[in-house]
Amino acid sequence: MVRTKLILTIIATVVALGGTGLWFLISERQTAQERREKFFGSAKEHPTSGGEKMKIEW
């Protein structure tokens, strides 16, 4: 009886620690992605509609 409770407690602890570790890993990846987009991203919007047609130069 005690052995079964000990095994269940160990399994529950391993699952809890694994879930917490996975949660921190996913959270850190999202934060890193946001920092990357902010650093490398373009701050200006470049409209692509309207305007003049390009003149072909031969």
C-alpha positions as CSV (number, residue, x, y, z in Angstrom):
1,M,0.0,0.0,0.0
2,V,2.7,2.4,0.9
3,R,4.8,1.4,-2.1
4,T,1.8,2.2,-4.4
5,K,1.3,5.6,-2.8
6,L,5.0,6.4,-3.2
7,I,5.0,5.4,-6.9
8,L,1.9,7.5,-7.6
9,T,3.4,10.4,-5.7
10,I,6.6,10.2,-7.8
11,I,4.6,9.9,-11.0
12,A,2.5,13.0,-10.1
13,T,5.6,14.9,-9.2
14,V,7.4,14.1,-12.5
15,V,4.3,15.0,-14.5
16,A,3.9,18.3,-12.6
17,L,7.6,19.2,-13.1
18,G,7.5,18.3,-16.7
19,G,4.4,20.4,-17.3
20,T,5.9,23.4,-15.5
21,G,9.1,23.0,-17.5
22,L,7.2,22.8,-20.8
23,W,5.1,25.9,-19.9
24,F,8.3,27.9,-19.2
25,L,9.9,26.7,-22.4
26,I,6.9,27.8,-24.5
27,S,6.6,31.1,-22.7
28,E,10.3,31.8,-23.3
29,R,10.0,31.0,-27.0
30,Q,7.1,33.4,-27.5
31,T,9.0,36.2,-25.7
32,A,12.0,35.6,-27.9
33,Q,9.9,35.6,-31.0
34,E,8.3,38.9,-30.0
35,R,11.8,40.5,-29.4
36,R,13.0,39.2,-32.7
37,E,10.1,40.6,-34.6
38,K,10.5,44.0,-32.8
39,F,14.2,44.1,-33.6
40,F,14.2,42.9,-37.2
41,G,10.7,44.0,-38.2
42,S,10.0,47.0,-40.4
43,A,8.7,50.1,-38.6
44,K,7.3,51.7,-41.7
45,E,4.3,50.7,-43.7
46,H,4.9,50.7,-47.5
47,P,1.7,51.1,-49.5
48,T,1.6,49.0,-52.6
49,S,-1.6,50.2,-54.2
50,G,-2.2,53.3,-56.2
51,G,0.6,55.7,-57.2
52,E,2.2,56.1,-60.6
53,K,3.0,53.4,-63.1
54,M,6.7,52.9,-63.7
55,K,8.1,54.5,-66.9
56,I,10.1,52.0,-68.9
57,E,13.5,53.3,-69.9
58,W,15.1,51.7,-73.0
